Amino acid sequence: MSYLPSIALAVAGLLLLLVLLLKLRRVLRVLTHTMSMVATNTRKRTGLLRARSAALHVAIAERRGLENR
């Protein structure tokens, strides 16, 4: 019967490990979702910045074209 406390301790340890893994999985899922949202937002803002930069280059080129006439 001296092995019974060892088995009980091992089962308690496995249950604790299972609970911690489930919580970690939940946290990682939230982190993944947040990272995806940040990446999407960054891509959108980068696209807008590129569009504005291109429009500025076009406006400058048109203005230089008007000055040359």
C-alpha positions in Angstrom: 0.0 0.0 0.0 3.0 2.3 0.1 2.7 2.9 -3.6 -0.8 4.4 -3.3 0.4 7.9 -2.3 2.8 7.9 -5.3 0.0 7.0 -7.7 -2.2 9.7 -6.2 0.5 12.3 -6.5 1.2 11.3 -10.1 -2.5 11.5 -11.0 -2.8 14.9 -9.3 0.3 16.1 -11.2 -1.1 14.9 -14.6 -4.4 16.7 -13.8 -2.6 19.9 -13.0 -0.6 19.5 -16.2 -3.8 19.0 -18.2 -5.4 22.1 -16.7 -2.3 24.2 -17.4 -2.1 23.0 -21.0 -5.7 23.9 -21.6 -5.2 27.4 -20.2 -2.0 27.8 -22.3 -3.9 26.7 -25.4 -6.6 29.3 -24.7 -4.0 32.0 -24.2 -2.2 31.0 -27.4 -5.4 31.1 -29.3 -6.1 34.7 -28.1 -2.5 35.7 -28.9 -2.7 34.2 -32.4 -6.0 36.1 -33.0 -4.5 39.3 -31.8 -1.4 38.9 -34.0 -3.6 38.3 -37.0 -5.5 41.5 -36.3 -2.3 43.5 -35.9 -0.9 42.1 -39.1 -4.1 42.9 -41.1 -4.2 46.4 -39.7 -0.5 47.0 -40.5 -1.0 45.7 -44.1 -4.0 48.0 -44.6 -2.1 51.1 -43.2 1.0 50.2 -45.3 -1.2 50.0 -48.4 -2.7 53.4 -47.7 0.7 54.9 -47.1 1.9 53.5 -50.4 -1.1 54.8 -52.2 -0.6 58.3 -50.7 3.1 58.2 -51.6 2.2 57.2 -55.2 -0.3 60.0 -55.5 2.2 62.5 -54.2 4.8 61.3 -56.8 2.1 61.7 -59.5 1.2 65.2 -58.3 4.9 66.2 -58.3 5.5 64.8 -61.7 2.4 66.6 -63.1 3.5 69.9 -61.5 7.0 69.5 -63.0 5.4 68.8 -66.3 3.4 72.1 -66.1 6.5 74.1 -65.2 8.4 72.8 -68.2 5.7 74.1 -70.6 
